[in-house]
Amino acid sequence: MQLSDFDDIRPCSEGEMKEAFESMLNDRQFDKILQGIIPLPKGIRNGLLRMMFTGVKTPLDFQKRFMKPMVYYALHKGATGHSCHFPQSLDKKGNYTFMSNHRDIVLDSAILDVMLIAEKFSTTVEIAIGDNLLIYPWIKTLVRMNKSFTVNRGLTPKEMLKSSIHMSQYMHFAINEKHENIWIAQREGRAKDSNDLTQESVLKMLNMGGPTTGKTTADIITNLRHMNIVPLAISYEYDPCDYLKAKEFQCKRDIPGWKKAKQDDLDNMKIGIWGQKGHVHYQAADCINDWLDTLNAEEIERADIFRIVAEHIDHEIHKNYRIYSGNKAAAAELRGEKIDDPKFEAYLKGKLAKIDLDNPDMPYLRERILTMYANPYFNYEKAVKN
């Protein structure tokens, strides 16, 4: 296969960056956003941006020139600190599929990028992003410049199968032919209650585009090895969108057929980027290939292999969480215990006060937010015991 086979979903290539940048500058909606960020006359503003773009030839160049400073600024504004750990077993010139729990629509992969750069990895990650978020042309252009490839949503079962095969083929191509890293969430969408569990469907999709037919257990193991999967645990001290998720839980409970509006996703993106997170920690586990090599394909039914791999990835993510005092306090309250944590209690009350519902069910909303903070601790407890 070759790059042109994936023109419908792939990121920008080297020769497309300048045209994409110009199309974004000429987009009216994007220009309105720029006015708020850079309050200068349009000609001067665009001239400065074109000057900054000088020398940017690849999506990696774009990330280093534009996105890296923006991510550090977001961390400066919204986090009290950040840290990461990558095991020595990872080859910094190698290529991996970082599969993580999903905390933020925008920042999960963006923070990973700057951490990979800081840790001297040879490249950043290509990013799987749902087309439901690409609601304006300038957003689609921007994410393609930022090494994103498209995950198509809202398809019929037949269309979804075809799309999944196509995307899987691209991901195998990106890892093994383009020599890129990839980031993908362990599940479709964020786990609203922070009970982070890998969906077998994600692993099934990765199997579809591998070098074998993927019809036997041995084939599946070979195809998953081809992706060099690295489980990655993302830990936030505070989730800036926790109160929005709690509100969503009550809306779904009380309003039949309730669904989020497109504006809700944009609000989540904005608050997720700039909201207060406390400390942020990224911790990668070893690549699962050595563990896959220990599996006896002849003893594992094909129907079981995806569950077994998903459970291993979950274990690696859960044991690598950074546990904060709020996680412990939330878990204690749900267990009927009590930990004196005035800081977390004040935080919780402040977040509950932000929920704008006509009839807020405060005990229910409190339980929902507590569950978001307790589940990582519950899962961590189980993982470190095994």
C-alpha positions as CSV (number, residue, x, y, z in Angstrom):
1,M,0.0,0.0,0.0
2,Q,1.1,3.6,-0.5
3,L,0.3,7.0,1.2
4,S,-2.2,8.0,-1.5
5,D,-4.4,5.0,-0.6
6,F,-5.2,6.9,2.6
7,D,-5.8,10.4,1.3
8,D,-9.3,10.5,2.7
9,I,-8.2,10.0,6.4
10,R,-4.5,10.7,6.7
11,P,-2.7,13.8,8.1
12,C,-1.1,16.4,5.9
13,S,2.1,15.3,4.1
14,E,5.1,17.5,3.7
15,G,4.1,19.0,0.4
16,E,0.7,20.0,1.6
17,M,1.5,22.1,4.7
18,K,1.8,25.5,3.1
19,E,-1.5,25.2,1.2
20,A,-3.3,24.0,4.4
21,F,-1.9,26.9,6.4
22,E,-3.1,29.4,3.9
23,S,-6.6,27.9,3.7
24,M,-6.8,28.2,7.5
25,L,-5.8,31.8,7.5
26,N,-8.4,32.6,4.9
27,D,-11.2,30.9,6.9
28,R,-13.6,33.5,8.3
29,Q,-14.4,31.5,11.4
30,F,-10.8,30.9,12.2
31,D,-10.1,34.6,11.6
32,K,-12.6,35.5,14.3
33,I,-10.8,33.2,16.7
34,L,-7.5,34.7,15.8
35,Q,-8.8,38.2,16.5
36,G,-9.4,37.2,20.1
37,I,-6.0,35.7,20.5
38,I,-3.9,38.2,18.5
39,P,-5.8,41.6,18.6
40,L,-4.0,43.2,15.6
41,P,-5.2,44.2,12.2
42,K,-5.7,41.1,10.0
43,G,-2.9,42.0,7.5
44,I,-0.4,42.5,10.3
45,R,-1.6,39.4,12.2
46,N,-1.5,37.1,9.2
47,G,1.9,38.5,8.2
48,L,3.3,37.6,11.6
49,L,1.9,34.1,11.4
50,R,3.3,33.6,7.9
51,M,6.7,34.8,9.2
52,M,6.4,32.2,12.1
53,F,5.5,29.6,9.5
54,T,8.8,30.1,7.6
55,G,10.7,26.9,7.6
56,V,7.7,24.7,8.6
57,K,7.7,21.9,6.1
58,T,6.2,18.9,8.0
59,P,3.5,18.3,10.6
60,L,6.3,17.6,13.1
61,D,7.8,21.1,12.3
62,F,4.3,22.6,12.8
63,Q,3.9,20.9,16.2
64,K,7.3,22.1,17.4
65,R,6.8,25.7,16.1
66,F,3.1,26.3,17.0
67,M,1.6,23.5,19.1
68,K,4.4,22.9,21.6
69,P,4.3,26.6,22.9
70,M,0.5,26.4,23.1
71,V,0.5,23.2,25.1
72,Y,3.1,24.6,27.5
73,Y,1.0,27.7,27.9
74,A,-2.2,25.6,28.6
75,L,-0.2,23.7,31.2
76,H,1.1,26.9,32.7
77,K,-2.4,28.3,32.9
78,G,-4.3,25.2,33.9
79,A,-1.9,22.9,35.8
80,T,0.1,23.2,39.0
81,G,2.7,20.9,37.5
82,H,3.3,18.0,35.1
83,S,5.5,15.0,34.9
84,C,6.0,11.8,32.9
85,H,7.8,8.5,32.9
86,F,8.8,6.3,30.0
87,P,10.5,3.0,30.8
88,Q,14.0,2.4,29.5
89,S,12.7,-0.6,27.5
90,L,11.2,1.9,25.0
91,D,13.5,2.7,22.1
92,K,13.4,6.4,21.6
93,K,14.0,5.9,17.9
94,G,11.3,3.2,17.7
95,N,7.7,3.5,16.7
96,Y,4.8,2.7,19.1
97,T,1.1,2.8,19.4
98,F,0.5,4.6,22.7
99,M,-2.9,3.4,23.9
100,S,-4.2,5.4,26.8
101,N,-7.2,6.1,29.0
102,H,-9.0,9.2,27.7
103,R,-9.1,12.3,29.9
104,D,-9.3,15.2,27.6
105,I,-10.6,15.6,24.0
106,V,-7.7,17.8,22.9
107,L,-4.9,17.6,25.4
108,D,-4.4,13.8,25.9
109,S,-2.3,13.5,22.7
110,A,-1.0,17.1,22.7
111,I,0.6,16.7,26.1
112,L,2.0,13.4,25.1
113,D,3.6,15.1,22.1
114,V,5.5,17.7,24.2
115,M,6.6,15.0,26.6
116,L,8.0,12.8,23.8
117,I,9.9,15.8,22.5
118,A,11.2,16.6,26.0
119,E,12.3,13.0,26.5
120,K,14.2,13.1,23.1
121,F,12.0,10.6,21.2
122,S,12.6,10.9,17.5
123,T,9.1,11.9,16.7
124,T,5.7,12.6,18.2
125,V,2.4,10.8,17.6
126,E,-0.2,10.7,14.9
127,I,-3.6,11.1,16.5
128,A,-6.8,9.3,16.0
129,I,-9.7,11.8,16.1
130,G,-13.4,11.3,15.6
131,D,-14.9,13.2,12.7
132,N,-17.7,14.3,15.1
133,L,-15.3,16.9,16.4
134,L,-14.4,18.2,13.0
135,I,-17.5,20.4,12.9
136,Y,-15.8,23.3,11.0
137,P,-13.5,23.2,8.0
138,W,-10.7,25.0,9.8
139,I,-10.7,22.4,12.6
140,K,-10.3,19.6,10.1
141,T,-7.4,21.5,8.5
142,L,-5.7,22.3,11.8
143,V,-5.8,18.7,13.1
144,R,-4.5,17.4,9.8
145,M,-1.6,19.8,10.1
146,N,-1.2,18.5,13.6
147,K,-0.6,14.8,12.6
148,S,-4.2,13.7,13.0
149,F,-6.0,11.0,11.0
150,T,-9.8,10.7,11.0
151,V,-12.0,8.1,12.7
152,N,-15.4,8.1,11.0
153,R,-18.4,8.0,13.3
154,G,-22.1,7.6,12.8
155,L,-21.9,4.9,10.0
156,T,-24.1,2.0,9.2
157,P,-22.7,-1.4,10.3
158,K,-21.5,-2.2,6.8
159,E,-19.9,1.2,6.3
160,M,-18.3,0.9,9.8
161,L,-16.7,-2.4,8.9
162,K,-15.2,-1.0,5.7
163,S,-14.0,2.2,7.5
164,S,-12.4,0.2,10.4
165,I,-10.5,-2.0,8.0
166,H,-9.3,1.1,6.1
167,M,-8.2,2.9,9.3
168,S,-6.5,-0.1,10.6
169,Q,-4.5,-0.5,7.4
170,Y,-3.5,3.1,7.7
171,M,-2.3,2.7,11.3
172,H,-0.2,-0.4,10.4
173,F,1.2,1.6,7.4
174,A,2.0,4.6,9.7
175,I,3.9,2.5,12.2
176,N,5.8,0.2,9.8
177,E,6.2,2.3,6.6
178,K,6.0,5.9,7.7
179,H,7.8,5.1,11.0
180,E,5.5,7.2,13.0
181,N,4.2,6.8,16.5
182,I,0.4,6.7,17.1
183,W,-1.9,7.7,19.9
184,I,-5.3,6.1,20.3
185,A,-7.7,6.0,23.2
186,Q,-8.5,2.6,24.7
187,R,-12.2,3.2,24.0
188,E,-14.4,5.3,21.9
189,G,-15.0,8.6,23.8
190,R,-14.1,9.4,27.3
191,A,-15.2,7.2,30.2
192,K,-17.5,9.7,32.0
193,D,-17.1,7.9,35.3
194,S,-13.3,7.4,34.8
195,N,-13.7,3.6,34.9
196,D,-11.1,3.1,32.2
197,L,-11.5,-0.2,30.4
198,T,-10.2,-1.1,27.0
199,Q,-12.9,-1.9,24.5
200,E,-12.2,-5.2,22.7
201,S,-13.6,-3.5,19.5
202,V,-10.5,-1.2,19.5
203,L,-8.2,-4.3,19.4
204,K,-10.3,-6.0,16.8
205,M,-10.0,-2.9,14.6
206,L,-6.2,-3.0,15.0
207,N,-6.2,-6.6,14.0
208,M,-8.1,-5.9,10.7
209,G,-5.2,-4.2,8.9
210,G,-2.3,-6.4,9.9
211,P,0.0,-8.4,7.8
212,T,-1.9,-11.7,8.4
213,T,-5.5,-12.6,7.7
214,G,-6.3,-12.2,11.5
215,K,-8.5,-15.3,11.4
216,T,-6.6,-17.4,14.0
217,T,-5.3,-16.6,17.5
218,A,-1.7,-16.8,16.2
219,D,-2.6,-14.4,13.4
220,I,-4.2,-11.9,15.9
221,I,-1.1,-12.0,18.1
222,T,1.1,-11.3,15.1
223,N,-1.1,-8.4,13.9
224,L,-1.2,-6.8,17.4
225,R,2.6,-7.2,17.7
226,H,2.9,-5.3,14.4
227,M,1.5,-2.2,16.2
228,N,3.9,-2.2,19.1
229,I,1.3,-1.3,21.7
230,V,2.4,0.7,24.8
231,P,-0.3,1.1,27.5
232,L,-0.2,4.7,28.8
233,A,-1.8,5.9,32.0
234,I,-2.9,9.6,32.1
235,S,-3.6,11.0,35.6
236,Y,-5.2,14.4,36.4
237,E,-5.4,15.6,40.0
238,Y,-8.6,17.4,39.0
239,D,-10.8,17.0,35.9
240,P,-11.9,20.5,34.7
241,C,-14.9,18.9,33.0
242,D,-16.1,16.8,36.0
243,Y,-19.1,19.0,36.7
244,L,-20.1,19.0,33.0
245,K,-20.0,15.2,33.0
246,A,-22.1,15.1,36.2
247,K,-24.7,17.4,34.5
248,E,-24.7,15.1,31.5
249,F,-25.4,12.1,33.8
250,Q,-28.5,13.8,35.3
251,C,-29.7,15.0,31.9
252,K,-29.5,11.4,30.5
253,R,-31.3,10.1,33.6
254,D,-34.1,12.6,33.6
255,I,-34.7,13.5,29.9
256,P,-35.6,10.6,27.5
257,G,-33.5,10.7,24.4
258,W,-31.3,13.5,25.6
259,K,-28.1,14.1,23.5
260,K,-25.3,16.6,23.7
261,A,-25.3,19.4,21.1
262,K,-22.3,20.2,19.0
263,Q,-21.7,23.3,21.1
264,D,-21.4,21.0,24.2
265,D,-18.3,19.3,22.6
266,L,-16.8,22.7,21.9
267,D,-17.5,23.8,25.5
268,N,-15.8,20.6,26.7
269,M,-12.8,21.3,24.5
270,K,-12.4,24.8,25.7
271,I,-12.9,24.0,29.4
272,G,-10.7,20.9,29.1
273,I,-7.8,23.0,27.7
274,W,-7.9,26.0,30.0
275,G,-9.6,24.6,33.1
276,Q,-7.8,23.8,36.3
277,K,-6.2,20.3,36.4
278,G,-3.9,20.4,39.4
279,H,-1.0,18.1,38.7
280,V,-0.9,16.0,35.5
281,H,1.1,12.8,35.1
282,Y,1.8,10.5,32.2
283,Q,3.2,7.1,32.8
284,A,4.0,4.6,30.0
285,A,4.3,0.8,30.6
286,D,6.5,-1.5,28.6
287,C,5.5,-2.4,25.1
288,I,3.2,-5.4,25.3
289,N,5.1,-7.4,22.6
290,D,7.3,-9.4,25.1
291,W,4.1,-10.3,27.0
292,L,2.4,-11.3,23.8
293,D,5.3,-13.6,23.1
294,T,4.5,-15.5,26.3
295,L,1.0,-16.4,25.1
296,N,0.4,-19.9,23.8
297,A,-1.8,-19.3,20.7
298,E,-2.7,-23.0,20.6
299,E,-4.2,-22.9,24.1
300,I,-6.3,-19.7,23.6
301,E,-9.5,-19.6,21.7
302,R,-9.9,-16.9,19.1
303,A,-13.0,-15.7,20.9
304,D,-11.0,-15.1,24.1
305,I,-7.8,-13.4,22.8
306,F,-9.1,-9.9,22.5
307,R,-10.5,-10.0,26.1
308,I,-7.1,-11.3,27.4
309,V,-5.2,-8.6,25.7
310,A,-7.6,-5.9,26.8
311,E,-7.4,-7.1,30.4
312,H,-3.6,-6.9,30.2
313,I,-3.6,-3.4,28.9
314,D,-6.1,-2.4,31.6
315,H,-3.9,-3.8,34.3
316,E,-0.8,-1.9,32.9
317,I,-2.8,1.4,32.8
318,H,-4.4,1.0,36.2
319,K,-1.2,0.1,38.0
320,N,0.5,3.2,36.5
321,Y,-2.0,5.8,37.7
322,R,-0.7,8.6,39.8
323,I,-3.1,8.6,42.8
324,Y,-3.9,12.0,44.4
325,S,-5.4,12.8,47.8
326,G,-8.8,13.6,46.1
327,N,-8.9,10.0,44.7
328,K,-8.5,8.6,48.1
329,A,-11.0,10.9,49.7
330,A,-13.6,10.1,47.1
331,A,-13.1,6.4,47.4
332,A,-13.3,6.7,51.2
333,E,-16.7,8.5,51.1
334,L,-18.2,6.0,48.7
335,R,-17.1,3.3,51.0
336,G,-18.8,5.0,53.9
337,E,-15.5,6.0,55.5
338,K,-14.3,9.5,56.1
339,I,-11.0,11.1,55.3
340,D,-10.5,14.7,56.5
341,D,-9.6,16.5,53.2
342,P,-10.8,20.1,53.4
343,K,-9.1,21.0,50.1
344,F,-11.0,18.3,48.1
345,E,-14.3,19.1,49.9
346,A,-14.0,22.7,49.0
347,Y,-13.2,21.8,45.5
348,L,-16.2,19.5,45.3
349,K,-18.6,22.1,46.6
350,G,-17.3,24.6,44.1
351,K,-17.8,22.3,41.2
352,L,-21.3,21.3,42.3
353,A,-22.2,25.0,42.5
354,K,-21.3,25.3,38.7
355,I,-23.9,22.8,37.5
356,D,-26.6,24.9,35.8
357,L,-29.7,22.7,36.0
358,D,-33.2,23.8,36.8
359,N,-33.6,20.9,39.3
360,P,-30.2,19.8,40.3
361,D,-30.2,16.5,42.3
362,M,-27.3,17.4,44.5
363,P,-26.8,14.0,46.3
364,Y,-26.8,12.3,42.9
365,L,-24.5,14.8,41.3
366,R,-22.1,14.6,44.2
367,E,-22.1,10.8,44.0
368,R,-21.3,11.1,40.2
369,I,-18.3,13.4,40.7
370,L,-17.1,11.3,43.6
371,T,-17.3,8.2,41.4
372,M,-15.1,9.9,38.8
373,Y,-12.3,10.4,41.3
374,A,-12.8,7.1,43.1
375,N,-12.7,4.7,40.2
376,P,-9.0,5.3,39.3
377,Y,-8.2,4.5,43.0
378,F,-10.4,1.4,43.0
379,N,-8.8,0.2,39.8
380,Y,-5.3,1.0,41.0
381,E,-5.9,-1.0,44.2
382,K,-6.9,-4.1,42.2
383,A,-4.0,-3.8,39.8
384,V,-1.2,-3.5,42.4
385,K,-2.6,-6.6,44.2
386,N,-2.2,-8.7,41.1
